[in-house]
């Protein structure tokens, strides 16, 4: 009989003799991996969203069509939904105004559930 006490031999023997413990350990590792992967992806998505939101902060003025100031105030202060459309060429005109560093249009899409 040879004295074969290598790492793989001992590991294989341990897996055979303690099958239940090995299966529980494998299941625990799988559960942790299945939990950490989506949590990591979600965390990166939240971080990216916050970075984009912070980059958009700092707007000193918002332009709305005439007659929509009450709706716009309710939207900004109370978070109430409102919708209006503006001509896309207006952005170029706003960018030409002296003192305007940057103008950017914003699109908000309503869902069927948003009312």
N, C-alpha and C positions, 0 to 999 in steps of 0.2 A: 504494500500500500504506500503510495507516494504522499508526501506532505504538501498538498496543493492548496495553500491558504492565500491565494491571490485576491485582489480586490473584487474582480468580477465573480469569482467563485463564492466568496462570502456574501456578496450582494444577491446572487442568484439563490443561494441557500436561505438567506433571510426572507426573500420574497416568497419562496415556496413554503416555508414554515409558518410565516406570519401573513398569510394571504389577506385576511380581513383588514388588518392594520394597514397593509400596503394599499388595498383598494380605497380605504377611507382617506389615506394621505393623498392618493392620486385624485380622488373626487374633491378634496378640499383645495388642492392646488388648482384644479380646473375651475372651481367656483370663484376663487379669488381672481384668477386670470379673466374669467368671463365678466366679473364685476369691474375690475380695474380698467380694462380696455375701453368700454363705453364711457366710464367716468372720465378717463383721460381725454377722450375725443370731445365729450361735452364740455369739459373744463377749457380746452383749447378754443372751442367755438365761442364760449362765453367771453373769454379773454379777448378774442379777435373782435367780437361785437362791441365790447366796451371800448376797445382802442379806436374802432371806427366811429363810435358815438362821441368819444372825446375829441377826435379830430374834427368833427363837424360842429363842435361848440364854438361859440364866439361870434355868431352872427349878430350883427348890430341892428339889422333891419330886415323885415320880411315884407315882401311886396304882394299885394292881393288886388284883385279887380275891384272897381268901385261898387259899393253896396254890400261887400262881404266882410266889413270890419267887425260887425257884431258876431258873425259866425266864427271869424278868425279868433276873436278874443275868447269866445267860449271854448274853442278847440285848444288854444294855448293854455288857458288857465284851468279849465275844468276837465279837459281831455275828451270833450264831446266830439263825435265824428261830424265832419263837414266835407263838402266836396265843391270844387270849382275848377274851371279850366282857364288857362291863359295861353296866349299865342307864344310859340316857342321862340320867335324872333325878339321877344321882349328881353331875353337874357343878354343878347348882343347890345341892345340899347342901354341896359343897366350897366354893363361892363364899361361903356364909354363915358359914363358920368364921372366927373372929377372926384377923386377921393375913394372911389370904389376899388378895392384891391382884388376882390374875386366875387363872382356871382355864380350860384349853382342852383339848378332846378331840382325840385324834389317831387318824386312820384309816390303816392300812397295808394295802395290797392285795397279796396274793401272786399271782404268775403261775404258770402250769403248770410252768415250768422251775425255779422257786425251791424246789421240793421240798415 
